[in-house]
Amino acid sequence: MGFLKFFVAILALLAGVFFLALGLGADLPAVEFKDFKAQSVPIGIAFLVFGVAIAKFWTIATESKHTVTSEEMDALGGIRKRITEITETVKKLSSPRGPDL
């Protein structure tokens, strides 16, 4: 997933540099956009901003950032204790001798 982020950011930055160069009058013989040069500078700036934003703010979660608090551990301990009590009670009630009351 990190490769996708890298690829999109680089592609946007390269497109931004290309359109800025085209708008500022760089001679690119392979490309002929005669009517497009007037919009090349704003489009180039937009691509550069987009590429920087992707590189800065696109986060890829690899693991959970939630940490278990002591209150949650206490609650889990209480639940485990109660489950153990219920299990023992069920074993006593279902024993072949009958319940020990």
CNS distance restraints for C-alpha pairs under 8 A (distance, minus, plus):
assign (resid   1 and name CA) (resid   5 and name CA) 6.68 0.50 0.50
assign (resid   1 and name CA) (resid  60 and name CA) 7.23 0.50 0.50
assign (resid   2 and name CA) (resid   6 and name CA) 6.21 0.50 0.50
assign (resid   2 and name CA) (resid  60 and name CA) 7.15 0.50 0.50
assign (resid   3 and name CA) (resid   7 and name CA) 5.98 0.50 0.50
assign (resid   4 and name CA) (resid   8 and name CA) 6.10 0.50 0.50
assign (resid   5 and name CA) (resid   9 and name CA) 6.09 0.50 0.50
assign (resid   5 and name CA) (resid  54 and name CA) 7.23 0.50 0.50
assign (resid   5 and name CA) (resid  55 and name CA) 7.11 0.50 0.50
assign (resid   5 and name CA) (resid  58 and name CA) 7.29 0.50 0.50
assign (resid   6 and name CA) (resid  10 and name CA) 6.06 0.50 0.50
assign (resid   6 and name CA) (resid  55 and name CA) 7.28 0.50 0.50
assign (resid   7 and name CA) (resid  11 and name CA) 5.99 0.50 0.50
assign (resid   8 and name CA) (resid  12 and name CA) 6.11 0.50 0.50
assign (resid   8 and name CA) (resid  51 and name CA) 7.42 0.50 0.50
assign (resid   8 and name CA) (resid  54 and name CA) 7.61 0.50 0.50
assign (resid   9 and name CA) (resid  13 and name CA) 6.15 0.50 0.50
assign (resid   9 and name CA) (resid  50 and name CA) 7.83 0.50 0.50
assign (resid   9 and name CA) (resid  51 and name CA) 4.58 0.50 0.50
assign (resid   9 and name CA) (resid  52 and name CA) 6.96 0.50 0.50
assign (resid   9 and name CA) (resid  54 and name CA) 5.72 0.50 0.50
assign (resid   9 and name CA) (resid  55 and name CA) 5.71 0.50 0.50
assign (resid  10 and name CA) (resid  14 and name CA) 6.02 0.50 0.50
assign (resid  10 and name CA) (resid  51 and name CA) 6.84 0.50 0.50
assign (resid  11 and name CA) (resid  15 and name CA) 6.12 0.50 0.50
assign (resid  11 and name CA) (resid  51 and name CA) 7.64 0.50 0.50
assign (resid  12 and name CA) (resid  16 and name CA) 6.10 0.50 0.50
assign (resid  12 and name CA) (resid  47 and name CA) 5.36 0.50 0.50
assign (resid  12 and name CA) (resid  48 and name CA) 6.44 0.50 0.50
assign (resid  12 and name CA) (resid  50 and name CA) 6.63 0.50 0.50
assign (resid  12 and name CA) (resid  51 and name CA) 4.78 0.50 0.50
assign (resid  13 and name CA) (resid  17 and name CA) 6.25 0.50 0.50
assign (resid  13 and name CA) (resid  47 and name CA) 6.21 0.50 0.50
assign (resid  13 and name CA) (resid  48 and name CA) 5.04 0.50 0.50
assign (resid  13 and name CA) (resid  50 and name CA) 7.80 0.50 0.50
assign (resid  13 and name CA) (resid  51 and name CA) 5.06 0.50 0.50
assign (resid  13 and name CA) (resid  52 and name CA) 7.43 0.50 0.50
assign (resid  14 and name CA) (resid  18 and name CA) 6.06 0.50 0.50
assign (resid  15 and name CA) (resid  19 and name CA) 6.13 0.50 0.50
assign (resid  15 and name CA) (resid  44 and name CA) 6.83 0.50 0.50
assign (resid  15 and name CA) (resid  47 and name CA) 6.33 0.50 0.50
assign (resid  15 and name CA) (resid  48 and name CA) 7.72 0.50 0.50
assign (resid  16 and name CA) (resid  20 and name CA) 6.08 0.50 0.50
assign (resid  16 and name CA) (resid  43 and name CA) 7.07 0.50 0.50
assign (resid  16 and name CA) (resid  44 and name CA) 3.92 0.50 0.50
assign (resid  16 and name CA) (resid  45 and name CA) 6.07 0.50 0.50
assign (resid  16 and name CA) (resid  46 and name CA) 7.06 0.50 0.50
assign (resid  16 and name CA) (resid  47 and name CA) 4.46 0.50 0.50
assign (resid  16 and name CA) (resid  48 and name CA) 4.77 0.50 0.50
assign (resid  17 and name CA) (resid  21 and name CA) 6.03 0.50 0.50
assign (resid  17 and name CA) (resid  44 and name CA) 6.21 0.50 0.50
assign (resid  17 and name CA) (resid  48 and name CA) 7.21 0.50 0.50
assign (resid  18 and name CA) (resid  22 and name CA) 6.13 0.50 0.50
assign (resid  18 and name CA) (resid  44 and name CA) 7.02 0.50 0.50
assign (resid  19 and name CA) (resid  23 and name CA) 5.98 0.50 0.50
assign (resid  19 and name CA) (resid  40 and name CA) 4.96 0.50 0.50
assign (resid  19 and name CA) (resid  41 and name CA) 6.28 0.50 0.50
assign (resid  19 and name CA) (resid  43 and name CA) 6.55 0.50 0.50
assign (resid  19 and name CA) (resid  44 and name CA) 4.54 0.50 0.50
assign (resid  20 and name CA) (resid  24 and name CA) 6.01 0.50 0.50
assign (resid  20 and name CA) (resid  40 and name CA) 5.98 0.50 0.50
assign (resid  20 and name CA) (resid  41 and name CA) 4.89 0.50 0.50
assign (resid  20 and name CA) (resid  42 and name CA) 7.91 0.50 0.50
assign (resid  20 and name CA) (resid  43 and name CA) 7.66 0.50 0.50
assign (resid  20 and name CA) (resid  44 and name CA) 4.70 0.50 0.50
assign (resid  20 and name CA) (resid  45 and name CA) 7.00 0.50 0.50
assign (resid  21 and name CA) (resid  25 and name CA) 6.35 0.50 0.50
assign (resid  21 and name CA) (resid  26 and name CA) 5.26 0.50 0.50
assign (resid  22 and name CA) (resid  26 and name CA) 5.41 0.50 0.50
assign (resid  22 and name CA) (resid  27 and name CA) 7.35 0.50 0.50
assign (resid  22 and name CA) (resid  28 and name CA) 7.25 0.50 0.50
assign (resid  22 and name CA) (resid  37 and name CA) 6.44 0.50 0.50
assign (resid  22 and name CA) (resid  40 and name CA) 6.34 0.50 0.50
assign (resid  22 and name CA) (resid  41 and name CA) 7.77 0.50 0.50
assign (resid  23 and name CA) (resid  37 and name CA) 4.91 0.50 0.50
assign (resid  23 and name CA) (resid  38 and name CA) 6.48 0.50 0.50
assign (resid  23 and name CA) (resid  39 and name CA) 7.13 0.50 0.50
assign (resid  23 and name CA) (resid  40 and name CA) 4.52 0.50 0.50
assign (resid  23 and name CA) (resid  41 and name CA) 4.97 0.50 0.50
assign (resid  24 and name CA) (resid  41 and name CA) 7.04 0.50 0.50
assign (resid  28 and name CA) (resid  32 and name CA) 7.70 0.50 0.50
assign (resid  33 and name CA) (resid  37 and name CA) 6.59 0.50 0.50
assign (resid  36 and name CA) (resid  40 and name CA) 6.40 0.50 0.50
assign (resid  37 and name CA) (resid  41 and name CA) 7.71 0.50 0.50
assign (resid  39 and name CA) (resid  43 and name CA) 6.26 0.50 0.50
assign (resid  40 and name CA) (resid  44 and name CA) 5.82 0.50 0.50
assign (resid  41 and name CA) (resid  45 and name CA) 6.17 0.50 0.50
assign (resid  42 and name CA) (resid  46 and name CA) 6.08 0.50 0.50
assign (resid  43 and name CA) (resid  47 and name CA) 6.17 0.50 0.50
assign (resid  44 and name CA) (resid  48 and name CA) 6.20 0.50 0.50
assign (resid  45 and name CA) (resid  49 and name CA) 6.15 0.50 0.50
assign (resid  46 and name CA) (resid  50 and name CA) 6.04 0.50 0.50
assign (resid  47 and name CA) (resid  51 and name CA) 6.03 0.50 0.50
assign (resid  48 and name CA) (resid  52 and name CA) 6.18 0.50 0.50
assign (resid  49 and name CA) (resid  53 and name CA) 6.02 0.50 0.50
assign (resid  50 and name CA) (resid  54 and name CA) 6.11 0.50 0.50
assign (resid  51 and name CA) (resid  55 and name CA) 6.21 0.50 0.50
assign (resid  52 and name CA) (resid  56 and name CA) 6.03 0.50 0.50
assign (resid  53 and name CA) (resid  57 and name CA) 5.68 0.50 0.50
assign (resid  53 and name CA) (resid  58 and name CA) 7.52 0.50 0.50
assign (resid  54 and name CA) (resid  58 and name CA) 5.25 0.50 0.50
assign (resid  68 and name CA) (resid  72 and name CA) 6.18 0.50 0.50
assign (resid  68 and name CA) (resid  73 and name CA) 6.85 0.50 0.50
assign (resid  69 and name CA) (resid  73 and name CA) 6.38 0.50 0.50
assign (resid  70 and name CA) (resid  74 and name CA) 6.11 0.50 0.50
assign (resid  71 and name CA) (resid  75 and name CA) 6.20 0.50 0.50
assign (resid  72 and name CA) (resid  76 and name CA) 6.14 0.50 0.50
assign (resid  73 and name CA) (resid  77 and name CA) 6.08 0.50 0.50
assign (resid  74 and name CA) (resid  78 and name CA) 6.22 0.50 0.50
assign (resid  75 and name CA) (resid  79 and name CA) 6.24 0.50 0.50
assign (resid  76 and name CA) (resid  80 and name CA) 6.12 0.50 0.50
assign (resid  77 and name CA) (resid  81 and name CA) 6.14 0.50 0.50
assign (resid  78 and name CA) (resid  82 and name CA) 6.19 0.50 0.50
assign (resid  79 and name CA) (resid  83 and name CA) 6.16 0.50 0.50
assign (resid  80 and name CA) (resid  84 and name CA) 6.15 0.50 0.50
assign (resid  81 and name CA) (resid  85 and name CA) 6.29 0.50 0.50
assign (resid  82 and name CA) (resid  86 and name CA) 6.21 0.50 0.50
assign (resid  83 and name CA) (resid  87 and name CA) 6.08 0.50 0.50
assign (resid  84 and name CA) (resid  88 and name CA) 6.19 0.50 0.50
assign (resid  85 and name CA) (resid  89 and name CA) 6.19 0.50 0.50
assign (resid  86 and name CA) (resid  90 and name CA) 6.16 0.50 0.50
assign (resid  87 and name CA) (resid  91 and name CA) 6.22 0.50 0.50
assign (resid  88 and name CA) (resid  92 and name CA) 6.21 0.50 0.50
assign (resid  89 and name CA) (resid  93 and name CA) 6.16 0.50 0.50
assign (resid  90 and name CA) (resid  94 and name CA) 6.03 0.50 0.50
assign (resid  91 and name CA) (resid  95 and name CA) 6.02 0.50 0.50
assign (resid  92 and name CA) (resid  98 and name CA) 7.35 0.50 0.50
assign (resid  92 and name CA) (resid  99 and name CA) 5.50 0.50 0.50
assign (resid  92 and name CA) (resid 100 and name CA) 6.85 0.50 0.50
assign (resid  93 and name CA) (resid  98 and name CA) 6.20 0.50 0.50
assign (resid  93 and name CA) (resid  99 and name CA) 4.64 0.50 0.50
assign (resid  93 and name CA) (resid 100 and name CA) 7.71 0.50 0.50
assign (resid  94 and name CA) (resid  98 and name CA) 6.69 0.50 0.50
assign (resid  94 and name CA) (resid  99 and name CA) 7.17 0.50 0.50
assign (resid  95 and name CA) (resid  99 and name CA) 6.80 0.50 0.50
